[in-house]
Amino acid sequence: MQTRTEHDGSRALVPYYQLHQDAPPTAAAFDPEQWLSLEACALRGKFGARRIEAMSEGEPCVAVTMGVGARRALLPVGIVREADRLRVDLNLYGTRTHIDARRVP
């Protein structure tokens, strides 16, 4: 995912899909030519120093990801990060699934 600032000043996390999945990707060697932007699945919201809260707009994302297959179940539909906690919401085969994580020092 990559972050960007939207026209209204809000922030977005835009997911990408690896086109040729013949090798594990590395974040350090991101080559935009090897990835497809899933713009319709962007998580938009407020990104502050202490809190991030963003969600996707559902229907456009479903239309765009039909060719992604089972991997689309792993796309987040919402996130909240505050302090040492992260909550990720996934739409796993039509069922909302929550993952809660906490950073341990």
Residue pairs with C-beta under 8 A, 6 or more apart in sequence:
1 13
1 14
1 15
1 16
2 13
2 14
2 16
3 11
3 12
3 13
3 14
3 47
4 11
4 12
4 14
5 11
5 12
6 12
6 44
10 44
10 45
10 46
10 47
11 44
11 45
11 46
11 47
11 52
11 54
12 42
12 43
12 44
12 45
12 54
13 42
13 43
13 54
13 79
14 37
14 38
14 39
14 41
14 42
15 38
15 41
15 42
15 75
15 76
16 35
16 36
16 37
16 38
17 35
17 36
17 38
17 68
17 71
18 25
18 34
18 35
19 34
19 35
19 36
20 34
25 34
38 61
38 64
38 65
38 68
38 75
39 64
40 57
40 60
40 61
40 63
40 64
40 65
41 56
41 60
41 61
41 64
41 65
41 75
42 56
43 54
43 55
43 56
43 76
43 77
43 78
43 79
44 54
44 55
44 56
44 57
45 52
45 53
45 54
45 55
46 52
46 53
46 54
47 54
50 82
50 83
51 80
51 81
51 82
52 79
52 80
52 81
52 82
53 79
53 80
53 81
54 78
54 79
55 77
55 78
55 79
55 89
56 75
56 76
56 77
56 78
58 77
58 91
61 72
61 75
61 77
62 72
65 72
65 75
66 72
73 90
73 91
73 92
73 93
74 90
75 90
75 91
76 88
76 89
76 90
77 89
77 90
77 91
77 96
78 87
78 88
78 89
79 86
79 87
79 88
79 89
80 86
80 87
81 87
84 102
84 103
85 100
85 101
85 102
85 103
86 100
86 101
86 102
86 103
87 98
87 99
87 100
87 101
88 98
88 99
88 101
89 96
89 97
89 98
89 99
90 96
90 97
90 98
90 99
91 97
